[in-house]
């Protein structure tokens, strides 16, 4: 019995490391709204967000900044938020995901977040995203999937529901 237990100890100690490594490989890119490299946006992307209802409703007085994110080989993506944390809550702020292809752009997701993880799994040409935020109830991660027009919420752990 001691030999069995002695042989299991290294395995038991290795499991957390193996699991954390496996999960880390599932994320292609991570963008935090606190990153220092956000900058002014291309005019087309800026205009696209300013026409979004989420922006018009709550953030029309704010300036926008963003950074490129790789969504696919054909599409340039941008993570966009408000400059100087304009309109932010304590731990998260408004975020838009915009894709640009040539002279066309579209806001495909608008939400509140602090971090966006780009996953390797793709639907309709764009990757699934995990949008993370923190509030008084803890840290939450919502997964979004692209339906060919915009991102749709797959699950919201805080609500305990899944939606299309």
N, C-alpha and C positions, 0 to 999 in steps of 0.2 A: 504494500500500500504506500509506503514511504517513497519507493522508486517511482510509482505512478504520480504521486503528488509532486515530487521533485521535477519530473518531466513536464508537468503541466504549468509550473510557475512561469517559465519563460514564455510559453504560449499565452497565458493569461495576461502577462505584462505587455505582450506585443499587440494584443487585440485593439486597444484604444489607438495605438499608433497606426495600425493598418486601416482602421475605420476612418480616422481623420484624414489620412492620405487619400483614401478612396473618394471621400466627399470633396476634398480639395480639387481633385482632378475633374470633377463634374462641373466646375465653374470655368468658363472660357475667359471671362473678364469681369472685373468688379469696378464700379464707379461709385465713389462716395461724394455726396454733395458738399462735403467739407474739403475735398481735394483743392489744392492751390492752383491747379492749371486750367480752371474755367476762364473763358475769355469772351469778348464780344462775338456775336454770331454772324454768319453770312446773312445778308439782307433777306434772302428768300426764307431762311429758317426762322428768323426773327418775326417776319410778317406772318408766317404760317401759325406760329404760336399765338400771336396777338389776335388772330381771328378765331382761336379756340374759345369755346364758351366758358370753360373753367378759368381761363385767363381773364376774359372780359368781366366775368361775374365777381371775382375776388382780388385780382392782381393787376388791374389796368393801370394803376399808378406806379407800378414797379418796372425797372429795367431788367432785361434778360441777359443771361450769360450761359455758356454751355461748353461742351467739349465733344469731340468726335468719339464715336464708339463703333466698332466693327460689327455690323448686323449681317452682312452678306457680301459676296464678291461684287454684286451688281448695285448695291445700295449703300450710300453713305449715311450712317446714323448719327444722331446727336442726342446727348442727354442735356436737357435745358432746365434751368431753374432761375430764380430771381436773384439779382445782384444785391449784395450787402444784406442777405437774409431777409429781404423785404417780404413781409407777410408770413414769416415762418412761425411755427409753434416752437416749443422748447427744444425738441429733439428731431424735428423733421420739417421739410418745406415742400412747396409745390414742385412737381417734376413733370416734364413732358418728354416723350420719346418721339423724335421726328426723323423720318427717312427722307433722303433727297436723292433723286435720280435725275441727273441733268438739270433741266430748268423746272422740274416738278418737285414739290415737297408735300408731305402730309404728316400731320400730327396723329400718331397711331396709338398713343397712350397718354393719358393725363391722370395723375394721382398725387398723393402726398407720400414722401419717402425721405430716407436719409441715405440709403444705399440701393444700388441696382446691380444684380448679378446676372450676367449673360450666360445662359446654359447652352450646352452643345446640341440638345434636341431642338429640331426645327419643325415648324408647321407652315405650310404655304410660303416657304422660302425664308422666313425670319425665325430667329431663335426664341425659345421660351425665355421669359425673364422672371426673376424673383425680385420683388420690390419689398425692401425691409424698412421698417419704421419702429420707433419706440414711443410708448405713451405711459400713462400711470399704471396701466395693467401689464406692462412688460414689453418685450421685444416681439415683433410680429413679422412674418414673412408671407407675402401673398404671391402666388404663382400666376403668371399671365401667359396666354398662348395667342399667337397671331392667327386670325381667321381668314386672311386674304385682304381685309380692309382695315382692321384695327385689332388691337389686343383685347382679348376677353379674359375676365377673371376666372381662373380655374378653381381656386379655393381661397377662402379667407378664414384662417384659424381663429381669429377673434370672434367671428360670427358663427363659426362652426358649420358653415354651409359651403356648398360648391355651386357655381353658376356657370352659365355659358356666355 
